[in-house]
Amino acid sequence: MNQLRKLYDWVLHWAETPYAVPALIILAFAESSFFPIPVDVLLIAMALSIPKYSFRYAAYTSLFSVLGGVGGYIIGFYFMQYIGQSIIDFYGYQEQYQSLAQTFQEHNFIAILVAALTPIPYKVFTITAGAANANFMEFMGASILGRSLRFFAVSALIYYFGERIKDFIDRYFNILSIIFAVLLVGGFILIKYLF
């Protein structure tokens, strides 16, 4: 938990630098294919610092998150044996990977949409989609829809509620991390039983 908090703080510090937008773009891309901290953290900090740019930041985040998802798809499709499997192993999702591969054969659009909208690690889905040779157009449609809805919703909350959201996250970070983990596990269980 302490390491996660340090990583969270490191991501947040970028919001106070002149490199905030490039950092947001890089993090949005990386989080969709391998990085563990959700890009929402930096998006929230940046939207709080300049609320009138909240929706611009959401657009950057959505675009580069989807492009990062394409990167994850490519990792799974072409480099599963060399890179993709290492990422799946690092996050401890070996069992989920097997069931997800089957899910993509039958419910590609819904599976990606759920991952794009929720705390379920999108990176696991993007890599698995590529490895399972999931329909790329469905993958892109669900990614664009899900990621845009998620990041524009976050920006709207910041735009309308401001500093209270950041204070809430800072005050309850540990509890939110536990809730995130529970939602993550619950999401995998839900997908397993729905599909």
ABEGO torsion letter per residue (X at the ends): XAAAAAAAAAAAAAAABAAAAAAAAAAAAAAAAABABBAAAAAAAAAAABAAAAAAAAAAAAAAAAAAAAAAAAAAAAAAAAAAAAAAAAAGAAAAAAAAAAAAAAAAAAAAAAAAABABBAAAAAAAAAAAGBBAAAAAAAAAAAAAAAAAAAAAAAAAAEAAAAAAAAAAAAAAAAAAAAAAAAAAAAAAAAX
